[in-house]
Amino acid sequence: MRTASCARVGGSRMPGVGRGTGGAAARAALGLALLLLLISAAVGAVEDGDPWLRSVEPIVLGDERALYLSLGQEYQRSAFRRQFWRVRDPYPQTGRNEFRERYEERLGIAESRFGGLADDRSRILLTHGEPNRVVEVRCTTSRTPAVIWVYRDSELVDFGFVLVFLRGGNGSGPARIWHPNAGGSLSQSLRSARSCINGAVLEDVERQIVAAGPGYLARLDRILLKPRPRNGEWVAAFRAESTDVEPDAPRLPAGLAVDYLGRHGQRTAVQVVVEVAAEEAEVGDFAGHRSYDFLLVGEIVQGDDRFESFRYKFGFTEGQAQLPLVFQRFLRPGEHNLVVRVEDLNSGRLFRSERLLEVPELESEWQPRAETSMETRRLLREASLAMISDQPRITVVPPHDGLLTGFVRFATVTAGPGIERVAFSLDGGPPMVRNRPPFEVELDLGPFPRVRRVRADALDAAGGVLASHEIELNAGRQRFSARLLSPRPGQKAVDSVRAEVGLTIPDGGVVERVDLFVNQQLQASLYQEPWAQPLRLDPPGALAYVRAVAYLSDGNRAEDLVFLNAPGELEEVDIQFVELYVSVLQRDGSFARGLGADDFEVREGGVEQRLERFDLVDDLPIHVAVVLDNSASMRGALEEARRAVLSFFSEALTPQDRAAVITFNRFPNLVVPLTNDLRRLGGGLAGLSAEGQTSLYDSVVFGLYYLSGVSGQRAILLLSDGRDETSEFSFERTLEYARRAGVTIYTIGLGLPDGKARGRLVALARETGGTSHFIGGVGELEAIYRQIQVDLRAQYLLAYQSSDTSRSDSFRPVAVSVRGIPDSRVRTMSGYYP
């Protein structure tokens, strides 16, 4: 934190007091005056209110304040306060909340130094931090009618600025921000302070501010804005979790039953069923599909704390007599308050129930209680039994993090009765069975760090599958995937089954929901962990499939599908969905725009493919990793290269795009993970130094690995002098991995003569659909980055389902041509590995 000090500013122009643009000065000043009055009124309105709300007044937004004041229960307010700080945490993946720590530290300073939040200096200190300079206009030892704060920079705005505070109470009271054309007593106070120590400085600052006119007022508006939380929709989401029901709301008749299924680790599996009779619900009709639809919101409360909240969406096809809304939670033994609210989405009627749960510590097998109907107990028996902890379980122990190749040993942990053998498989290949503990296997992952799946099936004496577990290797930190952990493929079930979904979530990713289908019917939407749910089978015992579709908050999705009651001869066919990002250049080198799907012909292995999707990349998000060489050989060029990269980020990134910064010398280093925060990207580029040797190929592999889990268009922008010195990966293995990754590589060689290094950069770009550029000095970089930016936005997305259904893992060459444009050149990846 900076240390404030008193200092003369002198007669030079202050930061942030230059001329700007805007409307009429009078209107801007009037708007600012009204804003300041509203701020003062808001502070006064909560003086006698909630102490916490008063303490966060400088940062709480209007909708947040209104929601907090509307909450009637202390456990709701407690949950609100936790979420309020959570959405402002700049690094939610860590155990600390740096924003809250900094705010509470500054709050203590403000109360000690300025006597509380009634002083405007407290508010500015809390939001912008300590000023770089403080100038006090002092008339006597106890009378300081004006104070000037100077900021060279700030955490919230990207410009320096000057603020003038006037103090009431004859120069000893709380300070208020002064602005030009305020009129009245404020202007009179300013005139009376000019004869005091530093009065001439104040007069000079006033003159500069008045001369700046609307430009200063516009900047002052930005300075006084409250910082926004990371998630601007959190208030609506919190409100949607409410279990409150208005007294005059139409009621939905329903019953609530609770079952305790058994132990689940150190907790008890609790199953809650809300039963709605079909005649009490309303059928919705959407495009001919008729269904009953419900939204269930619940809370588990302990004292004044909301232990957890949850939300589910349920769907039933028309024609069922009973509509059981089932969910399961894992609770510690003891007393808990359960609050449940159900809305019939087709009629708007509501059901609400509160129940005191005395959760037991169970050891025995589950027996259904008589609170639910016989039909519901029958339907849920199979899914409920699957929850009990003494069921057989198996877990594949993941090896160390990082890229895995060659022979790797995998161990398992098993629990529960009946496990006699374990069958291992790699990417669905032939099983390798181990007949006795320890159940371990050594698998050959091949020479390239590609994404692999290792599966272990726990078998009984007859070879039946009791439990399964699967892990992904080399998936990358940005990979998003969903796998159905249960039911198992081919599992037999009659009335119900328990679905459990395992998710691999990218760094910084937030799961929005998981949808669970039986055949084409959406049965449940889960908005929080556990990603597990009982599902009904209709008709009983028939061939069916369970499908899980998971969504991130940014729109990315991942899914998995498992067949139930499948005959032994059912064959699964792998279908490759291939995405090609294609650039088309005309004879003069310009990009061909305005093309349609019918203008393209795609062939895989010489066989024409049918396009399933066609899009312009201009409308799609782009994920870019800038891989920047900061080895000793880049000394003298690094500073200008850094500025060119930052310029590229500023010009190229739209709100839906993401960029990352990877630097490398002896080792690659992820400096900034994927983000669209320009300040964070700029901060990652600051302070780089050129030192060490060059591991170019290892760093390319690292960049490809990092982007391997990202969906959509992905690109690497590689800047280096091209001389690899210390990589473990050879160029040949790096090129082969690049062909497998599906990431476009743009290479920029700095000061490279013709030769092997230059040719290798050309090959990396050519094989992945990118371009290679060679420059004599870093002064040419901005133009190159601008050219790459145009290339990224001028592409077409062509997607097809490969007609090759073989299980061969060999390279599949792809060729794209354009009809009707003679001498056109098409640039895309040369092929892919399935």
Secondary structure by P-SEA (a helix, b strand, c coil): cbbbbbbbbcccccccccccccccaaaaaaaaaaaaaaaaaaaaaaccccaaaaaacccccaaaaaaaaacccaaaaaaaaaaaaaaacccccccccaaaaaaaaaaaaaaaaccccccaaaaaaaccccccbbbbbccccccccbbbbbbcccccccccbbbbbbbccccccbbbbbbcccccaaaaaaaaaccccaaaaaaaaaaaaaaaaaaaaaaaaaaaccccccccaaaaaaaaaccccccccbbbbbbbbbbbccccccbbbbbbbbccccccbbbbbcccbbbbbbbbbbbbbccccccccbbbbbbbccccccccbbbbbbbcccbbbbbbbbbccccccbbbbbbbbbcccccccccccccccaaaaaacaaaaaaaccccbbbbbbbccccccccbbbbbbbbbcccccbbbbbccccbbbbbccccccccccccccccbbbbbbbbbccccccccbbbbbcccccccccccccccccccccccbbbbbbbbbccccccccbbbbbccccccccccccccbbbbbbccccccbbbbbbbbcccccccbbbbbccccccbbbbbbbbcccbbbbbccccccccccccccbbbbcccbbbbbcbbbbcccbbbbbbbbbbccccccccaaaaaaaaaaaaaccccccbbbbbbbbcccccccccccccaaaaaaaacccccccccaaaaaaaaaaaaacccccbbbbbcccccccccccccaaaaaaaaaaacbbbbbbbccccccaaaaaaaaaaaaacbbbbbbccccaaaaaaaaaaaaaaabbbbbbccccccccccbbbbbbbbcccccccccccccccc
